[in-house]
Amino acid sequence: MIRCLIVDDEPLALHILEDYISKIPFLQLVKATTNPIEALTLVQEKLVDLVFLDVQMPELTGIQFLRIANGKAKVILTTAYPQYALEGYELDVIDYLLKPIAFDRFFKSVQKAQAVLQPAAAPVQSEPAPQQKQQDLLSDFIFVKTEHKIQKVYLNNILFIEGLKDYISIFTPAERIITLQNMKKMEDALPEKHFIRVHKSYIVSINKIDSIERSRIFIGDKVIPVGDTYREEFFKIVDGKNI
């Protein structure tokens, strides 16, 4: 079991994460608290393995908490503010969850934590029950930084993503969004169930594929190549959908 601690000054946020943790068989909740000082004591006494940590708190910010804790527990940051992501990763957090947190995104995050904390553990056999998986892709989103603003992008609107050196372009039916980011980080941020890397320069939304012809994917009027490195994995997914 991975011993968990939730630290957030919003009681509603505590309740949501408590509910999510109760649905994961390899997580054990030790404490949910609005008091970061109390939480820091538990971490320093090594009574927890994993902390779900809010960033904006009055007595002690999440970033200050991380610096004081000094690696004594692994941390997943939970916040409504995307601007702290870079600093969080520099402090070796496992993941960065933006509120409101969908269950499927939470589950993916704790699987990352399990891989770090229990590297010898067998893969999780028990999938979340159907009622646990009802978080709709329509309501899930990411924030991306464009030239003048931080923009919310709903996952269900994404057709495909194209890599352009240090930049990526996110294509939706309404617009093209350009952001300074690399393909690997974008791939890791997207749910595997709905998105797949098919080329060194392309990630596609599986739900948006109109047709496939040999090694070409058609999404609207866009033709996307399937690279040799990604062909086998992509066609495994396609074969699984065949009838």
Secondary structure, 3 states (H helix, E strand, C coil): CEEEEEECCCHHHHHHHHHHHHCCCCEEEEEEECCHHHHHHHHHCCCCCEEEEECCCCCCCHHHHHHHHCCCCEEEEEECCHHHHHHHHHCCCCEEEECCCCHHHHHHHHHHHHHHHCCCCCCCCCCCCHHHHCCCHHHCEEEEECCCCEEEEEHHHCCEEEEECCEEEEECCCCEEEEECCHHHHHHHCCCCCEEEEECCEEEEHHHCCEEECCEEEECCEEEECCHHHHHHHHHHHHHHCC
